Amino acid sequence: MSFLPFSISATYSSLPLPPTPSRLFGILDSRVPFAIKQRLVEPLLNRTFATPLEEGEFDVLEGRRITLAIEDVGVSLSLTLEAQRLVLCREVGEATIRGGWREFLCLATRREDPDSLFFQRRLLIEGDTELGLMLKNLLDGCEEGLAQGRLGEILMGLERLARGD
């Protein structure tokens, strides 16, 4: 017996479901000003890749642009190299690496062989294929993958979210 003048189950069923985390991230990304993205992403990338940057391994990106397009989240980041630092840029890359966030997570954490991700067409390279392959090989050559430091903590959190832990 209910003392309420309405059914609780009917009330809950009429409420819209909250967006999934990936959808929410895509919605928020489109509303975050570019300057804030730069302040968040660039230091993270430059700390993560400090050694390869110092050793000139990213020099291939000098004056070039590459886009990472995470399609299921609706996020694209274009990167270039300026003064030995990775920087976000507004222009679309000459090459694009495209895929879902789980595939990028597998690439970053080295949970799967990068070549397999590309051969199975779970990650795609479009545009300047040579530039895209050079970046893929550079990331593949990183001993620990990207799962180190603050970026590693974020990636591991995303991986736990994906597994449902």
Secondary structure as UniProt FT lines:
FT   HELIX           8..14
FT   HELIX           21..31
FT   HELIX           34..48
FT   HELIX           50..54
FT   TURN            55..58
FT   HELIX           59..61
FT   STRAND          66..70
FT   TURN            71..74
FT   STRAND          75..82
FT   TURN            83..84
FT   STRAND          85..89
FT   STRAND          95..99
FT   HELIX           101..109
FT   HELIX           114..119
FT   TURN            120..121
FT   STRAND          123..127
FT   HELIX           129..141
FT   TURN            143..146
FT   HELIX           149..163
//
